[in-house]
Amino acid sequence: MIELENVAYSYGGAELFSGVDLTLAPGSFHFLTGPSGAGKTTLLKLCYGELTATSGTVRLFGADMRGIGRDDLALARRRIGVVHQNCEFLDHLPVAENIALPLAVAGRAGEGEQDLSDLIAWVGLGEQAGQLPPELSGGERQRAALARAVILSPEVILADEPTGNIDWEMSQRLLRLLLELNRMGKAVLIATHDLGLIRAAKAEVQARVLRIAGRQLQVAGADL
């Protein structure tokens, strides 16, 4: 669904990474690790068309990013759910309306109220649906971000450090939600520093662990 072939990216005149080959196939589960500044967030942005590769080929659902138009890119992005490292919400809108925002952007405002209610319950935020984002805890914000990312039933889930600001119990709850999405056939790619999260996931699913090191994307060792 998402393919990177011999991809390189440079920033500020310096090469961040090169020679990256990656395929996010239906039902696959990937972790992306590496030190801060190695390019994990950049690689995720290449996967959903936020950035353009310096060289190489990026394909979103078979379409080469070098020739894709703005409208086609927007349609492709609706098939990709992104959980950003810093969850940003519209603080004047209730949680439920924030989660439903992608529906409005897609011209489907007011559609599927029962589905929205079921999704909010699925991520465990039924009691918080009417609250404003500043009233949520860190873990509740992350679960709201995940719900917003999947409201359009995307085929690929990209998550950037989704457990970075929450405790272990809450990170396990978020992992279970991501594992359930993967069992539905979604491709999942999680950028994380949390080796405990990776070990917990590998006990449940055949996850491929990748590491950006020395400006290359490598398969991580069995010690993880």
Buried (B, 14 or more C-beta within 10 A) or exposed (E): BBBBBEBBBEEEEEEBBBEBEBEBEEBBBBBBBBEEEBBBBBBBBBBBBEBEBBEBBBBBBEBEBEEBEEEBBEBBBBBBBBBBBEBEBEEEBBBBBBBBBBBEEBEEEEEBEEEBEEBBEBBBBEEBBEBBBEEBEBBBBBBBBBBBBBBBBBBBBBBBBBBBBBEEEBBBBBBEBBBEBBEEEBBBBBBBBBBEBBEBBBEEBEBBBBBBBEBEBEEBEEEE
